[in-house]
Amino acid sequence: MTSATAPVPARTRTRRSSADLVAGLLEAAAVEFAAHGFTGASTRRIAERAGAHQPQINYHFTSKEQLWRATVDHLFSLMDATLAGFDDGPSTGEAFEAVLRSFLVFSADHPELDRIINLEATAPSPRLDWLVATHLLPRYAAVSAAWARLRAAGLGADLTAAEVWELLTSFGAMHFANAPMLSRLGIHGDSRSESAVHTERMLGILMATTPTG
């Protein structure tokens, strides 16, 4: 057999850049950690889903713990990119509506983040401490400040910042994270069209004003 007709080695056909491999591992890890939690997640399944070899996880992330943190960082960076342009927080009703719409579109497209958060939220752990300190507290502070500005402008429902946070993260984002259960109840939560409907529900709650007089 001549070199012209010799089969191409598999590793040559499937060679990937380091950045592409890492991106694939993070996407696969998001699905795995969201479905099974940190303890139940399998690095073997992550590697298989990503079309990689298990030792490549250790090479790029050194440990399962580091892979979990990198996955959470990656998902939050995707959220931040979706909400780019609102770094200082919304100060008008129109801006708040735009942020909410973008946030719920992200939640519909990436339910893995809220599933991971929910799995960690049920018991104290070093991972929960890191998650709260690194990602959740800064965002809670931003939501609180933005809501205070809206209320000072006479906008929004008579809700505390804590209540707004719970509505956004629980009724808002978890609507999509819980889609498998909700669909079995006849309450859909897993499509872009449903995202638009759900957004209107959220706006109706958050932006309702109490009549005076």
C-alpha positions as CSV (number, residue, x, y, z in Angstrom):
1,M,0.0,0.0,0.0
2,T,1.4,3.4,-1.0
3,S,1.6,6.4,1.3
4,A,-1.0,8.1,-0.9
5,T,-3.6,5.4,-0.1
6,A,-2.6,4.7,3.5
7,P,-5.3,5.5,6.1
8,V,-4.8,8.7,8.1
9,P,-4.1,7.9,11.8
10,A,-7.1,8.6,14.0
11,R,-5.2,11.1,16.2
12,T,-4.3,13.2,13.1
13,R,-7.9,13.2,12.0
14,T,-9.2,14.3,15.4
15,R,-6.5,16.6,16.4
16,R,-7.9,19.6,18.2
17,S,-6.5,22.8,19.5
18,S,-6.0,23.2,23.3
19,A,-8.6,25.9,23.5
20,D,-11.1,23.9,21.6
21,L,-10.5,20.9,23.8
22,V,-10.9,22.9,27.0
23,A,-14.1,24.5,25.7
24,G,-15.5,21.0,24.9
25,L,-14.6,19.7,28.3
26,L,-16.3,22.7,30.0
27,E,-19.4,22.2,28.0
28,A,-19.5,18.5,28.8
29,A,-18.7,19.1,32.5
30,A,-21.6,21.6,32.7
31,V,-24.0,18.9,31.6
32,E,-22.5,16.3,33.9
33,F,-22.3,18.4,37.0
34,A,-25.8,19.7,36.5
35,A,-27.2,16.2,36.1
36,H,-25.3,14.4,38.9
37,G,-23.8,17.0,41.2
38,F,-20.1,17.2,42.1
39,T,-20.0,13.8,43.9
40,G,-21.9,11.9,41.4
41,A,-20.3,13.4,38.3
42,S,-17.9,11.2,36.4
43,T,-14.8,12.6,34.7
44,R,-14.9,9.5,32.4
45,R,-18.3,10.5,31.2
46,I,-17.2,14.1,30.8
47,A,-14.3,13.1,28.7
48,E,-16.4,10.8,26.6
49,R,-19.0,13.5,26.0
50,A,-16.3,15.9,25.0
51,G,-14.7,13.4,22.7
52,A,-11.5,13.5,24.8
53,H,-9.4,11.2,26.9
54,Q,-9.8,11.2,30.7
55,P,-6.1,12.0,31.3
56,Q,-6.6,15.3,29.4
57,I,-8.9,16.5,32.1
58,N,-6.1,16.1,34.7
59,Y,-3.7,17.8,32.3
60,H,-5.8,20.9,31.8
61,F,-7.6,21.1,35.2
62,T,-5.4,19.0,37.6
63,S,-8.4,17.9,39.6
64,K,-12.2,17.3,39.6
65,E,-12.6,20.2,42.0
66,Q,-10.7,22.6,39.7
67,L,-12.8,21.4,36.8
68,W,-16.0,22.1,38.7
69,R,-14.9,25.6,39.6
70,A,-13.7,26.3,36.0
71,T,-17.1,25.1,34.8
72,V,-19.0,27.4,37.1
73,D,-16.7,30.3,36.2
74,H,-17.4,29.5,32.5
75,L,-21.1,29.5,32.9
76,F,-21.1,32.8,34.8
77,S,-18.8,34.4,32.2
78,L,-21.4,33.4,29.6
79,M,-24.1,35.1,31.7
80,D,-22.0,38.2,32.1
81,A,-21.5,38.3,28.3
82,T,-25.2,38.1,27.8
83,L,-25.8,41.0,30.2
84,A,-22.9,43.1,28.8
85,G,-23.9,46.8,28.7
86,F,-25.6,46.7,32.0
87,D,-22.5,46.7,34.2
88,D,-23.8,49.5,36.4
89,G,-27.2,48.0,36.8
90,P,-30.5,49.2,35.4
91,S,-31.7,52.6,36.7
92,T,-34.9,52.9,34.5
93,G,-37.9,50.6,34.0
94,E,-36.9,50.0,30.4
95,A,-33.3,49.1,31.3
96,F,-34.5,46.7,34.0
97,E,-36.9,45.1,31.6
98,A,-34.0,44.6,29.1
99,V,-31.8,43.0,31.8
100,L,-34.6,40.7,32.9
101,R,-35.3,39.6,29.3
102,S,-31.6,38.9,28.7
103,F,-31.2,37.1,32.0
104,L,-34.2,34.8,31.4
105,V,-33.0,34.0,27.8
106,F,-29.7,33.0,29.3
107,S,-31.4,30.9,31.9
108,A,-33.5,29.1,29.2
109,D,-30.4,28.5,27.1
110,H,-28.1,27.4,30.0
111,P,-30.2,25.7,32.7
112,E,-27.1,23.8,33.8
113,L,-25.9,26.8,35.9
114,D,-29.0,26.9,38.0
115,R,-29.1,23.2,38.4
116,I,-25.5,23.2,39.6
117,I,-26.2,26.0,42.0
118,N,-29.4,24.3,43.4
119,L,-27.5,21.0,44.0
120,E,-24.9,22.9,46.0
121,A,-27.3,25.1,47.8
122,T,-28.9,22.4,49.9
123,A,-26.0,21.7,52.3
124,P,-23.0,23.6,53.6
125,S,-19.7,22.8,51.8
126,P,-16.5,24.5,50.8
127,R,-17.8,24.5,47.2
128,L,-20.9,26.4,48.4
129,D,-18.7,28.9,50.3
130,W,-16.7,29.5,47.2
131,L,-19.7,29.8,45.0
132,V,-21.4,32.4,47.3
133,A,-18.2,34.4,47.9
134,T,-17.0,34.4,44.3
135,H,-20.2,34.7,42.3
136,L,-23.4,35.0,44.2
137,L,-22.7,37.8,46.8
138,P,-21.4,40.3,44.2
139,R,-24.4,39.7,42.0
140,Y,-26.8,39.9,45.0
141,A,-25.2,43.3,45.8
142,A,-25.7,44.5,42.3
143,V,-29.3,43.4,42.2
144,S,-29.9,45.1,45.6
145,A,-28.3,48.4,44.4
146,A,-30.2,48.3,41.1
147,W,-33.5,47.6,42.9
148,A,-32.9,50.5,45.4
149,R,-32.4,52.9,42.5
150,L,-35.6,51.7,40.8
151,R,-37.6,52.0,44.0
152,A,-36.1,55.5,44.7
153,A,-37.4,56.5,41.2
154,G,-40.9,55.3,42.1
155,L,-40.7,52.2,40.0
156,G,-41.2,48.5,40.7
157,A,-43.4,46.5,43.1
158,D,-43.3,46.9,46.9
159,L,-40.7,44.2,47.3
160,T,-37.4,44.1,49.2
161,A,-34.2,43.4,47.3
162,A,-34.1,39.9,49.0
163,E,-37.5,39.1,47.6
164,V,-36.5,40.3,44.2
165,W,-33.4,38.1,44.3
166,E,-35.5,35.1,45.2
167,L,-38.0,35.8,42.5
168,L,-35.2,36.1,39.9
169,T,-33.3,33.1,40.9
170,S,-36.1,30.8,42.0
171,F,-39.3,31.6,40.1
172,G,-37.3,33.1,37.3
173,A,-34.2,31.0,36.5
174,M,-35.3,27.7,38.2
175,H,-38.4,27.6,35.9
176,F,-36.0,26.5,33.2
177,A,-33.7,24.4,35.4
178,N,-36.8,22.5,36.5
179,A,-38.1,22.0,33.0
180,P,-38.2,18.1,33.1
181,M,-40.5,18.2,36.2
182,L,-42.6,21.1,34.9
183,S,-43.1,19.5,31.5
184,R,-44.5,16.4,33.2
185,L,-46.9,18.6,35.2
186,G,-48.0,20.3,31.9
187,I,-46.1,23.5,32.8
188,H,-43.5,24.0,30.1
189,G,-40.2,25.6,30.8
190,D,-37.7,24.5,28.2
191,S,-38.2,26.7,25.0
192,R,-37.3,30.2,23.8
193,S,-41.1,30.9,23.3
194,E,-41.7,29.8,26.8
195,S,-38.9,32.2,27.9
196,A,-40.8,35.1,26.4
197,V,-44.1,34.1,28.2
198,H,-42.3,33.6,31.5
199,T,-40.6,37.0,31.1
200,E,-43.9,38.7,30.9
201,R,-45.0,36.9,34.1
202,M,-41.9,38.1,35.9
203,L,-42.3,41.7,34.7
204,G,-45.9,41.7,35.8
205,I,-44.8,40.7,39.3
206,L,-41.7,42.9,39.6
207,M,-42.9,46.0,37.9
208,A,-46.4,46.1,39.4
209,T,-47.1,49.3,41.3
210,T,-49.4,49.7,44.3
211,P,-52.1,52.3,43.7
212,T,-52.0,55.2,46.0
213,G,-54.8,57.2,47.5
